[in-house]
Amino acid sequence: MARRPLPVSFFLLSLWAWALAGPAIRPAGAATVLIYHHFGDDRFPTTNVSLENFRQQMAYLLAHNYRVIPLARLVRALSEGGNLPDKSVVITIDDGYRSIYDRAWPILKNFSYPFTVFLYVEGLEKGYSNYLTWEQVKEMQAAGVDFQDHGYGHKRMANPPAGLDEPGYRQWLSEDLVKSGRTLLQRLGVRPNFLAVPYGEYSRELLDEAKKLGYDAILSQDPGAAGPETSPFLIPREPILGRDWSTLKHFETILEREDLPIGDLVPPLGRLQDNPAVFSARVHHPDRYRPGSFSIYVSQYGWLPARLDGDLVRVDNPGTLSRRLNRVMVSAREKESGRTALRTWLLVRPQEVISEE
């Protein structure tokens, strides 16, 4: 049975205290997309957020004048060039665990916040006890909750299964997404428009196949904000989970981040062809950022001081990439706001290299 929702008045004292500090100023057109998984479920400490922290975070958004908007509104703005409200936030939840219905939904209803749930379809089809039932999904859908696609089998899709060539890999990707889309249409009467890639792991082939199937947006788990120059086919999301990343302090930090538009990524996102000599990108608006503030983060190495030559930010690769996955992040400090701006992309070691170790 779902818990009785706590009235918004429960948070009035906290809201009053936060409001005294005054809201931060967020430029129009930027949005932070949050991603949650489990709520108040200590069995899953690495992907859980406590209910106390979750309530604090939702109250913080209200107290500091953030505008929680539907995901569809963000996608429309990114696709068509429309404007977003100042300090926009989008709430997404992955997988479709039962705690969404029992614990998160009552809190979100108290605040009247829209949100999107990306469903691991096979988990619901097989009736796994820790997942939502289709009856619960239909009840939430009737109340206005948005449900979208998280793949049928929740597979790691950034590398092909052993023995598949590229055409076979693409077919394998397409078959999973077609199956999930067809099931969601049959169950809910609506074709999914948005895809959140399982585990946040993607390749160029996966992005290509999802576009071919007609998805209007693809969401990752790369840190960063979504700005006017963010592609709707690789929208970053900020994970709120675990001991450190579910705290109010971390929540405040990620809300302050801005997008850093870049291009000509080296190495390009997706599966690596060889060990890269450098990590670099073209900064679209280098004059926006403080000189000397650029850094490049690589998962295997951490933060590396980078140099900016004209509009090219770069750092030499100090070793050989051995991790299966590396996120590369370019970061700089904005001149006017003093905020941190960043953009992230994912590198994947080919499966055959891993198998030889």
C-alpha positions as CSV (number, residue, x, y, z in Angstrom):
1,M,0.0,0.0,0.0
2,A,1.3,3.5,-0.9
3,R,2.2,5.7,2.1
4,R,0.0,8.6,2.9
5,P,1.5,11.8,1.2
6,L,2.9,14.3,3.5
7,P,1.4,17.8,3.1
8,V,3.6,20.5,1.6
9,S,3.1,22.4,4.8
10,F,5.4,19.9,6.4
11,F,8.3,21.6,4.6
12,L,7.4,25.2,5.3
13,L,10.0,25.9,8.0
14,S,12.7,24.4,5.7
15,L,11.5,26.4,2.8
16,W,11.5,29.6,4.8
17,A,15.1,29.1,5.9
18,W,16.3,28.3,2.4
19,A,14.3,31.2,0.9
20,L,16.2,33.7,3.2
21,A,19.4,32.8,1.4
22,G,17.8,34.0,-1.9
23,P,17.6,32.0,-5.2
24,A,20.6,31.6,-7.4
25,I,20.3,33.1,-10.9
26,R,20.2,30.5,-13.7
27,P,20.3,31.7,-17.3
28,A,17.3,31.1,-19.5
29,G,17.6,28.1,-21.8
30,A,19.6,25.9,-19.5
31,A,18.1,22.8,-17.7
32,T,19.4,20.2,-15.3
33,V,18.0,16.7,-15.9
34,L,18.0,14.6,-12.7
35,I,18.0,10.8,-12.7
36,Y,16.9,8.6,-9.8
37,H,16.5,4.9,-9.4
38,H,15.6,3.5,-5.9
39,F,13.8,5.5,-3.2
40,G,14.1,4.7,0.5
41,D,15.4,1.2,-0.2
42,D,18.7,0.4,1.7
43,R,19.0,-2.9,-0.1
44,F,20.5,-1.0,-3.0
45,P,22.9,1.6,-1.5
46,T,24.7,2.5,-4.7
47,T,21.5,3.5,-6.5
48,N,19.3,4.6,-3.7
49,V,18.2,8.0,-2.3
50,S,16.8,8.2,1.2
51,L,13.3,9.6,1.5
52,E,14.6,12.3,3.8
53,N,17.1,13.4,1.2
54,F,14.5,13.2,-1.6
55,R,12.0,15.3,0.3
56,Q,14.7,17.9,1.0
57,Q,15.7,18.0,-2.7
58,M,12.2,18.5,-3.9
59,A,11.6,21.2,-1.3
60,Y,14.8,22.9,-2.3
61,L,13.6,23.2,-5.9
62,L,10.4,24.9,-4.6
63,A,12.2,27.2,-2.2
64,H,14.7,28.4,-4.7
65,N,12.3,29.1,-7.6
66,Y,13.4,26.2,-9.8
67,R,10.9,25.3,-12.5
68,V,10.3,21.6,-12.8
69,I,9.2,21.1,-16.4
70,P,8.1,18.0,-18.4
71,L,10.8,16.2,-20.4
72,A,8.8,16.7,-23.5
73,R,9.1,20.5,-23.1
74,L,12.9,20.3,-22.9
75,V,13.1,18.0,-25.9
76,R,10.9,20.4,-27.9
77,A,13.1,23.4,-27.0
78,L,16.3,21.5,-27.9
79,S,14.8,20.3,-31.2
80,E,13.0,23.5,-32.3
81,G,15.2,26.2,-30.7
82,G,12.5,27.3,-28.2
83,N,13.1,29.0,-24.9
84,L,12.9,27.4,-21.5
85,P,11.9,29.0,-18.2
86,D,14.8,30.3,-16.0
87,K,16.3,27.6,-13.7
88,S,14.6,24.7,-15.5
89,V,14.8,21.2,-14.0
90,V,13.6,17.8,-15.4
91,I,13.0,14.8,-13.1
92,T,13.6,11.3,-14.6
93,I,13.6,7.9,-13.0
94,D,15.1,4.8,-14.5
95,D,14.1,1.1,-14.5
96,G,10.7,1.2,-13.0
97,Y,11.2,-0.1,-9.4
98,R,8.2,-0.5,-7.1
99,S,9.5,2.2,-4.7
100,I,8.5,4.8,-7.4
101,Y,4.9,3.9,-6.8
102,D,5.1,3.4,-3.0
103,R,7.4,6.2,-2.0
104,A,8.5,8.6,-4.7
105,W,5.1,9.3,-6.4
106,P,3.3,10.5,-3.2
107,I,6.1,13.0,-2.6
108,L,6.1,14.2,-6.2
109,K,2.3,14.6,-6.2
110,N,2.6,16.8,-3.1
111,F,4.8,19.2,-5.1
112,S,2.8,18.7,-8.4
113,Y,6.1,18.0,-10.2
114,P,5.9,16.3,-13.6
115,F,8.3,13.4,-14.1
116,T,9.3,10.7,-16.6
117,V,9.9,7.0,-15.8
118,F,12.0,5.0,-18.2
119,L,10.9,1.4,-18.0
120,Y,13.0,-1.8,-18.2
121,V,10.2,-3.5,-20.1
122,E,11.3,-7.1,-19.6
123,G,11.3,-6.6,-15.9
124,L,7.6,-5.7,-15.9
125,E,6.7,-8.4,-18.5
126,K,8.2,-11.1,-16.3
127,G,6.5,-9.7,-13.2
128,Y,9.7,-9.3,-11.1
129,S,8.6,-8.5,-7.6
130,N,10.8,-5.4,-7.2
131,Y,9.3,-3.7,-10.3
132,L,6.1,-1.9,-11.0
133,T,3.1,-3.8,-12.2
134,W,1.5,-2.8,-15.5
135,E,-1.6,-2.0,-13.4
136,Q,0.4,0.5,-11.3
137,V,1.9,2.0,-14.5
138,K,-1.5,2.5,-16.0
139,E,-2.8,4.1,-12.8
140,M,0.2,6.5,-12.8
141,Q,-0.2,7.1,-16.6
142,A,-3.9,8.0,-16.1
143,A,-2.8,10.6,-13.5
144,G,-0.4,12.2,-15.9
145,V,3.0,10.4,-15.3
146,D,5.1,10.0,-18.4
147,F,6.5,6.6,-19.3
148,Q,9.2,6.1,-21.8
149,D,11.7,3.4,-23.1
150,H,14.7,2.0,-21.3
151,G,15.2,-0.9,-23.6
152,Y,13.5,-4.4,-23.5
153,G,16.3,-6.5,-22.0
154,H,18.3,-3.7,-20.2
155,K,21.4,-4.8,-21.9
156,R,24.8,-3.2,-22.0
157,M,24.7,-2.0,-25.5
158,A,27.9,-0.1,-26.0
159,N,29.7,-3.2,-27.3
160,P,28.4,-6.0,-29.6
161,P,28.0,-9.5,-28.2
162,A,30.8,-11.8,-29.0
163,G,30.8,-13.0,-32.6
164,L,28.7,-10.2,-34.1
165,D,30.0,-8.1,-36.9
166,E,28.8,-4.5,-37.3
167,P,25.6,-5.4,-39.3
168,G,24.8,-8.1,-36.8
169,Y,25.5,-5.7,-33.9
170,R,23.1,-3.1,-35.4
171,Q,20.4,-5.7,-35.9
172,W,20.8,-6.8,-32.3
173,L,20.4,-3.2,-31.1
174,S,17.4,-2.6,-33.3
175,E,15.6,-5.8,-32.3
176,D,15.8,-5.0,-28.6
177,L,14.4,-1.5,-29.1
178,V,11.7,-2.6,-31.5
179,K,10.6,-5.2,-28.9
180,S,10.4,-2.6,-26.1
181,G,8.7,0.0,-28.2
182,R,6.1,-2.5,-29.5
183,T,5.4,-3.8,-25.9
184,L,5.0,-0.3,-24.5
185,L,2.6,0.6,-27.4
186,Q,0.5,-2.6,-26.7
187,R,0.5,-2.1,-22.9
188,L,0.0,1.7,-22.7
189,G,-1.5,2.6,-26.0
190,V,1.3,5.1,-26.7
191,R,4.5,4.8,-28.7
192,P,7.6,5.8,-26.7
193,N,9.3,9.0,-28.0
194,F,12.3,9.0,-25.7
195,L,15.0,6.5,-25.0
196,A,17.3,6.4,-21.9
197,V,20.2,4.1,-22.8
198,P,20.6,1.3,-20.3
199,Y,23.4,1.9,-17.8
200,G,24.1,5.1,-19.6
201,E,26.4,3.2,-22.0
202,Y,26.2,4.1,-25.7
203,S,28.0,3.8,-29.0
204,R,27.7,5.6,-32.3
205,E,25.9,2.5,-33.6
206,L,23.3,2.6,-30.8
207,L,22.6,6.3,-31.3
208,D,22.2,5.7,-35.0
209,E,19.8,2.8,-34.7
210,A,17.7,4.6,-32.1
211,K,17.4,7.6,-34.5
212,K,16.4,5.3,-37.3
213,L,13.6,3.9,-35.2
214,G,12.2,7.4,-34.7
215,Y,13.0,8.4,-31.2
216,D,12.8,12.1,-30.7
217,A,15.4,12.2,-27.9
218,I,18.1,9.9,-26.3
219,L,19.3,10.4,-22.8
220,S,22.6,9.4,-21.3
221,Q,24.0,9.4,-17.8
222,D,26.8,11.8,-18.6
223,P,27.1,14.7,-16.1
224,G,26.2,18.2,-17.3
225,A,23.4,20.6,-18.1
226,A,21.3,20.7,-21.2
227,G,21.7,24.1,-23.0
228,P,20.5,25.6,-26.3
229,E,23.4,23.8,-28.1
230,T,22.8,20.4,-26.6
231,S,21.7,17.7,-29.0
232,P,18.4,16.1,-28.2
233,F,20.0,12.8,-29.2
234,L,22.5,12.9,-26.3
235,I,20.9,14.7,-23.4
236,P,23.0,14.6,-20.2
237,R,21.6,13.7,-16.9
238,E,22.9,14.1,-13.3
239,P,22.6,10.9,-11.2
240,I,21.2,11.4,-7.7
241,L,22.2,8.2,-5.8
242,G,24.5,6.6,-3.3
243,R,26.1,8.0,-0.2
244,D,27.7,11.1,-1.7
245,W,25.7,11.9,-4.8
246,S,22.4,11.9,-3.0
247,T,23.2,14.6,-0.5
248,L,21.8,18.1,-0.6
249,K,25.3,19.5,-1.0
250,H,25.8,17.5,-4.2
251,F,22.3,18.4,-5.3
252,E,23.1,22.1,-5.0
253,T,26.4,21.7,-6.9
254,I,24.9,20.0,-9.9
255,L,22.1,22.6,-10.2
256,E,24.8,25.3,-10.6
257,R,26.4,23.6,-13.6
258,E,26.1,25.0,-17.1
259,D,26.6,23.5,-20.6
260,L,29.9,24.0,-22.4
261,P,29.3,23.7,-26.1
262,I,32.1,21.8,-27.9
263,G,32.7,19.9,-31.1
264,D,35.3,18.0,-33.1
265,L,35.8,15.5,-30.2
266,V,39.1,13.6,-30.1
267,P,38.7,10.7,-29.8
268,P,35.1,10.7,-31.0
269,L,32.5,9.2,-28.7
270,G,31.8,5.5,-28.7
271,R,34.1,2.6,-29.4
272,L,37.8,3.3,-29.6
273,Q,39.8,2.4,-32.7
274,D,43.1,2.6,-30.9
275,N,44.7,4.2,-27.8
276,P,44.3,8.0,-28.3
277,A,47.4,10.3,-28.2
278,V,45.4,13.3,-27.0
279,F,42.0,14.3,-25.6
280,S,40.7,17.4,-27.3
281,A,37.7,19.4,-28.4
282,R,36.8,22.7,-30.2
283,V,35.2,25.2,-27.8
284,H,32.4,27.0,-29.6
285,H,32.5,30.2,-27.5
286,P,36.0,30.4,-25.9
287,D,35.6,34.0,-24.9
288,R,32.9,33.1,-22.4
289,Y,35.3,31.4,-20.1
290,R,38.1,32.5,-17.8
291,P,41.6,32.0,-19.2
292,G,43.5,29.2,-17.5
293,S,40.3,27.6,-16.1
294,F,40.0,24.7,-18.6
295,S,40.5,21.1,-17.4
296,I,39.8,17.7,-18.9
297,Y,38.6,14.8,-16.9
298,V,39.2,11.2,-17.9
299,S,37.8,8.5,-15.7
300,Q,41.0,6.5,-15.6
301,Y,43.2,9.5,-14.7
302,G,40.9,12.0,-13.0
303,W,41.3,15.8,-13.7
304,L,44.1,16.9,-15.9
305,P,45.1,20.5,-16.5
306,A,44.3,21.4,-20.1
307,R,45.6,24.2,-22.4
308,L,43.5,26.3,-24.7
309,D,45.0,27.2,-28.1
310,G,42.6,29.5,-29.8
311,D,39.4,27.5,-29.6
312,L,41.1,24.1,-29.2
313,V,41.3,22.6,-25.6
314,R,43.5,19.6,-25.3
315,V,45.6,17.5,-23.1
316,D,48.1,14.7,-23.9
317,N,47.1,11.1,-23.0
318,P,49.5,10.2,-20.2
319,G,49.1,6.4,-20.6
320,T,47.2,3.6,-22.1
321,L,43.4,3.4,-21.5
322,S,42.7,0.1,-19.8
323,R,39.2,0.7,-18.4
324,R,36.2,-0.7,-20.3
325,L,34.5,2.7,-20.1
326,N,36.0,6.2,-19.8
327,R,34.0,9.4,-19.6
328,V,35.8,12.4,-20.9
329,M,34.7,15.8,-19.5
330,V,35.8,19.3,-20.6
331,S,35.3,21.9,-17.9
332,A,35.8,25.6,-17.6
333,R,34.7,28.6,-15.4
334,E,32.3,31.1,-17.0
335,K,33.6,34.7,-16.9
336,E,30.3,36.4,-16.1
337,S,28.6,34.0,-13.7
338,G,31.6,32.2,-12.2
339,R,29.7,28.9,-12.7
340,T,31.3,25.7,-13.8
341,A,30.4,24.7,-17.4
342,L,31.1,21.2,-18.7
343,R,30.4,18.7,-21.5
344,T,30.9,15.0,-21.3
345,W,31.2,12.1,-23.8
346,L,31.8,8.4,-23.4
347,L,34.6,6.2,-24.7
348,V,34.3,2.4,-24.9
349,R,37.1,-0.1,-25.3
350,P,36.2,-2.7,-28.0
351,Q,34.9,-6.0,-26.6
352,E,37.6,-8.0,-28.4
353,V,40.3,-6.1,-26.6
354,I,38.7,-6.9,-23.2
355,S,38.2,-10.6,-24.1
356,E,42.0,-11.0,-24.8
357,E,43.0,-9.9,-21.3
